[in-house]
Amino acid sequence: MLGWALLFAVVALIAGALGFFALAGVAASIAKILFIIFLVLLIVSFLMRALRGGSVV
């Protein structure tokens, strides 16, 4: 998931540099949403491991 967010961030940077501002905005929005989903899933994963008594590191 983090890989997809980074890919869309790179696409947004390239599109912005080339002047495709609408495409850059869409790609940046997708990257932001995917990054937030990644963070939520990461926190849930840490909490589930902690509740089971496992190591979170």
Sequence and secondary structure as in RCSB ss.txt:
>XXXX:A:sequence
MLGWALLFAVVALIAGALGFFALAGVAASIAKILFIIFLVLLIVSFLMRALRGGSVV
>XXXX:A:secstr
 HHHHHHHHHHHHHHHHHT HHHHHHHHHHHHHHHHHHHHHHHHHHHHHHHHT    
